[in-house]
């Protein structure tokens, strides 16, 4: 497959790109900072410098043209304020969806977050609340598009080594999940077209990744 990853230098994106490239897929990583290009190239990923906060959907459509799927794994990141949660976590995700539609790329996998889809808790600080609102708005926009979308909402992320076992359901995720395991789940989602139209909550759990994704798809179709 040819996969385009938005936010290509992010922690999940790098892991995902490495897994895809290692098995022979063609991977393009969209990055804002040209200095990140060499790291992606070392991973076997083709970097494309494109600032999703400043560019047009036509330009992004040219980047994703010919791809089998796009993955939104961009984020404003720790230390960013509420304004960039809106411009990156919401608006950049919308831009990628619009570009995919223009380019005829139907498959779109969204890396969302725990808590999206519901109001932030009353005790949340302003930045976390803005993040949840931005992710919710991005998810809702994507779900309204004529695309083959899947939304993945991981629990709290850790950098522990992946276990290869997760819990993947439509119920609210609690606990934690490693970034390694998130990347593995993303690969399995890309390989499983019957997960289209699903909003999935991800956390550490007892089920091997491929089995968890297969069960999620079966729950949607009602067929083994």
C-alpha positions as CSV (number, residue, x, y, z in Angstrom):
1,X,0.0,0.0,0.0
2,X,0.9,3.7,-0.3
3,X,0.1,5.4,3.0
4,X,0.4,9.1,3.8
5,X,0.8,10.0,7.5
6,X,0.1,13.6,8.6
7,X,2.3,14.6,11.5
8,X,5.0,12.2,10.3
9,X,7.5,13.0,13.0
10,X,5.2,12.4,15.9
11,X,5.8,9.5,18.3
12,X,3.0,7.3,17.1
13,X,3.5,8.3,13.4
14,X,7.2,7.3,13.5
15,X,6.4,4.0,15.0
16,X,3.6,3.4,12.4
17,X,5.8,4.5,9.5
18,X,8.6,2.1,10.6
19,X,6.2,-0.8,10.8
20,X,4.7,-0.1,7.3
21,X,8.1,0.6,5.7
22,X,9.6,-2.6,7.2
23,X,6.9,-4.7,5.5
24,X,7.4,-3.0,2.1
25,X,4.7,-0.4,2.0
26,X,5.4,3.0,0.5
27,X,5.1,5.6,3.3
28,X,5.0,9.4,3.0
29,X,5.3,11.4,6.2
30,X,4.1,15.0,6.2
31,X,6.3,17.1,8.4
32,X,6.3,20.9,9.1
33,X,10.0,21.2,10.0
34,X,12.5,20.3,7.2
35,X,15.0,19.3,9.9
36,X,12.9,16.2,10.6
37,X,13.3,14.9,7.1
38,X,16.5,12.9,7.7
39,X,15.1,11.0,10.6
40,X,12.1,9.9,8.5
41,X,14.4,8.9,5.6
42,X,16.4,6.7,8.0
43,X,13.2,4.9,8.9
44,X,12.4,4.2,5.2
45,X,9.8,7.0,5.0
46,X,9.6,9.6,2.3
47,X,9.3,13.0,4.0
48,X,7.2,15.8,2.5
49,X,7.5,19.2,4.0
50,X,4.1,20.8,4.3
51,X,2.8,23.0,7.1
52,X,-0.8,21.9,7.6
53,X,-1.5,25.1,9.6
54,X,-0.7,27.3,6.6
55,X,-1.2,25.3,3.4
56,X,-4.3,24.7,1.2
57,X,-6.3,21.6,0.6
58,X,-5.2,21.7,-3.0
59,X,-1.6,21.4,-2.0
60,X,-2.3,18.6,0.4
61,X,-4.4,16.9,-2.2
62,X,-1.3,16.8,-4.4
63,X,0.7,15.2,-1.6
64,X,-1.9,12.4,-1.0
65,X,-2.8,11.8,-4.6
66,X,-2.4,8.1,-5.5
67,X,-2.4,7.0,-1.9
68,X,-4.4,4.0,-0.7
69,X,-5.0,5.6,2.7
70,X,-4.2,8.6,4.9
71,X,-3.6,8.6,8.6
72,X,-4.0,11.7,10.7
73,X,-1.5,11.5,13.5
74,X,-0.6,15.1,13.8
75,X,-0.9,17.1,17.0
76,X,0.0,20.4,18.5
77,X,2.0,18.6,21.2
78,X,2.8,19.2,24.8
79,X,3.4,22.8,25.8
80,X,1.2,24.2,23.0
81,X,-1.7,26.5,23.9
82,X,-5.4,26.2,23.3
83,X,-5.2,28.1,20.0
84,X,-2.9,25.5,18.4
85,X,-5.2,22.7,19.6
86,X,-7.7,24.3,17.2
87,X,-5.4,24.9,14.3
88,X,-3.6,21.5,14.4
89,X,-5.8,19.0,16.1
90,X,-9.0,20.3,14.5
91,X,-8.4,22.3,11.4
92,X,-5.4,20.3,10.1
93,X,-7.5,17.1,10.4
94,X,-10.3,18.8,8.5
95,X,-7.8,20.0,5.8
96,X,-6.6,16.4,5.4
97,X,-10.2,15.1,4.9
98,X,-10.9,17.8,2.4
99,X,-7.7,17.0,0.5
100,X,-8.5,13.2,0.6
101,X,-11.9,13.9,-1.0
102,X,-10.3,16.1,-3.7
103,X,-7.7,13.5,-4.5
104,X,-10.1,10.5,-4.4
105,X,-8.4,8.8,-1.5
106,X,-11.2,7.2,0.4
107,X,-9.5,5.5,3.4
108,X,-8.9,7.9,6.3
109,X,-7.8,6.6,9.8
110,X,-7.9,9.2,12.5
111,X,-5.8,9.1,15.7
112,X,-8.1,10.8,18.1
113,X,-8.0,10.7,21.9
114,X,-9.6,9.4,25.0
115,X,-12.5,11.7,26.1
116,X,-13.3,12.9,22.6
117,X,-17.0,12.7,21.8
118,X,-18.0,14.0,25.2
119,X,-17.6,17.3,27.1
120,X,-14.3,17.6,29.0
121,X,-14.6,16.9,32.7
122,X,-15.4,19.9,34.9
123,X,-11.9,19.8,36.5
124,X,-10.0,19.9,33.2
125,X,-7.7,22.8,32.6
126,X,-8.3,25.1,29.7
127,X,-5.7,23.5,27.4
128,X,-7.0,20.0,27.9
129,X,-10.5,21.1,27.5
130,X,-9.5,22.8,24.2
131,X,-7.8,19.7,23.1
132,X,-10.9,17.5,23.7
133,X,-13.1,20.0,22.0
134,X,-10.7,20.1,19.0
135,X,-10.5,16.3,18.7
136,X,-14.3,16.0,19.0
137,X,-14.8,18.6,16.3
138,X,-12.3,16.8,14.0
139,X,-13.9,13.4,14.6
140,X,-17.4,14.8,13.9
141,X,-16.3,16.5,10.7
142,X,-14.6,13.3,9.4
143,X,-17.6,11.2,10.3
144,X,-19.8,13.5,8.2
145,X,-17.7,13.0,5.0
146,X,-18.1,10.5,2.2
147,X,-14.9,8.7,3.2
148,X,-14.1,5.3,4.4
149,X,-13.1,6.5,7.9
150,X,-12.1,4.9,11.1
151,X,-11.6,6.9,14.3
152,X,-9.3,5.4,17.0
153,X,-9.4,6.9,20.5
154,X,-6.4,5.6,22.5
155,X,-6.3,5.8,26.3
156,X,-3.5,7.6,28.1
157,X,-0.3,7.0,26.1
158,X,2.9,5.6,27.5
159,X,6.4,4.9,26.0
160,X,6.7,1.4,27.6
161,X,7.5,-1.4,25.2
162,X,4.4,-2.7,23.4
163,X,2.7,-5.8,24.6
164,X,0.9,-6.7,21.4
165,X,-2.3,-7.2,23.4
166,X,-5.1,-4.6,23.7
167,X,-8.7,-3.9,24.4
168,X,-10.5,-2.4,21.4
169,X,-14.3,-1.7,21.8
170,X,-16.9,1.0,21.3
171,X,-16.9,1.6,25.1
172,X,-15.0,4.5,26.7
173,X,-11.3,3.6,27.1
174,X,-9.8,3.8,30.6
175,X,-6.2,3.1,31.8
176,X,-3.2,3.3,29.5
177,X,-1.9,2.0,26.2
178,X,1.6,2.0,24.8
179,X,2.4,4.0,21.6
180,X,3.9,0.8,20.2
181,X,0.6,-0.9,20.5
182,X,-1.3,2.0,19.1
183,X,0.9,1.8,16.0
184,X,0.3,-1.9,15.7
185,X,-3.4,-1.3,15.9
186,X,-3.2,1.3,13.2
187,X,-1.5,-1.1,10.9
188,X,-4.2,-3.7,11.5
189,X,-7.0,-1.1,10.9
190,X,-5.4,-0.2,7.6
191,X,-5.4,-3.9,6.7
192,X,-9.0,-4.4,7.7
193,X,-11.5,-2.4,5.4
194,X,-14.4,-3.7,7.4
195,X,-13.5,-1.4,10.3
196,X,-14.7,1.5,8.1
197,X,-17.3,3.6,9.9
198,X,-16.2,2.5,13.4
199,X,-15.2,4.7,16.4
200,X,-13.0,2.5,18.5
201,X,-11.7,3.0,22.0
202,X,-8.2,1.5,22.7
203,X,-6.5,0.5,25.9
204,X,-4.2,-2.2,27.2
205,X,-6.0,-5.5,27.4
206,X,-5.9,-9.2,26.9
207,X,-6.5,-9.6,23.2
208,X,-3.7,-9.9,20.5
209,X,-3.9,-6.8,18.2
210,X,-5.0,-8.6,15.1
211,X,-7.6,-10.6,17.0
212,X,-8.9,-7.4,18.7
213,X,-9.3,-5.6,15.3
214,X,-11.0,-8.7,13.8
215,X,-13.5,-8.8,16.6
216,X,-14.2,-5.1,16.3
217,X,-15.0,-5.6,12.6
218,X,-17.1,-8.6,13.3
219,X,-19.1,-6.7,15.9
220,X,-19.9,-4.1,13.2
221,X,-21.0,-6.7,10.6
222,X,-22.4,-9.3,12.9
223,X,-20.5,-12.0,11.1
224,X,-17.4,-14.0,12.1
